[in-house]
Amino acid sequence: MSHLEAGSGEPVVLLHAFPMAAEMWRPQLEGLAPHWRVIAPPVTYPEPSVDAAADEVAALLDRLGLDRVVLGGLSMGGYVTLAFLRRHRSRVKAVVLADTRAEPDSDEVRRRRTSQQEQVAREGTGPVVAAMLEALPGQHTRAHRPEVLEEIARIMGTVTPGWVTVALEAMKHRPDSTPDLATIDVPVLVAVGEEDTVSPPPVAAAMAQAVPDGTLAVIPRAGHLANLEDPAAFNAALGDFLARTR
Ligand code: MLT
C-alpha cells in the first residue's frame, strides 16, 4: 500500500493511529496542502516492533529523496514517531505528538492486547474495531457528530486481521520513551483532544513540559482522534506550529 500525499513545499509526515489507516489524515492533507507537502504513509510492521515501523518510514523518506522532515504521529503513530527519533534523529526538523504517550504499556494493557489478539484470531477484526470505535471518539463527537463516527468506522473497517495482530504486538513491546523527551532538541507540538480518555490532557501536558521546546494545544470538544473530530481546530494548531518551524 502506498502513502497518501498532497501539496508542495516543506514536507510534513504524519503517522496514523490504531486501528486506523493513512486516510485518517485526509483533513490535514486537504487543509494544510496549500502551504505544506503533507505525506501520510501506512504504518507497516515487517516485524512486531515500533522500531521496525520507524525504519519503514525512514526507507520511505529515502525513496522520496527527503533528508529532513517535520514528523508527527497520533497515538500509535506517536509511539512510532518516538521510535523514529531514537533511531533517525538527524532526519527530524520538528515533531508533532498528538493524543499519545511516552510511557510503555502497563501489564494490564499488555494482557488486554493479548486477549484482543486472541479475539481477532477467533472472530476477525469486528469486535476489536467495535470496542475501539466506542473508546476513541470523545463524548461530543459521539453525541453530535454522527458523520465523523461513520468516517472513523469506515476507516477502521479497512484494517486486516494480520495488521491488527502485529500492531498490537508491536505496541505491547514498545520501550519507555519518557527518558528521551528531555533530549529532543527540536520544537515539539503536543496536541490532545480535551475529551481524550486514552491519552488524556494531563499526559500531554506532562510531555509538553518534559521536552525542552514544547507547545501544548488542547483541542476543545474532541476525543482521542482529535484531527478527525475537529479538523479546523487541529489544523489551526498544527498550521501555527508549522509556520514557526519554517
Ligand atoms: C491508537 O489510537 O493508536 C491506540 O489507542 C493506541 C493504543 O492502543 O495504545
Residues whose N, C-alpha, C, O or C-beta is under 5 A from the ligand:
A	BS01	MLT	A17 F18 L74 S75 M76 V198
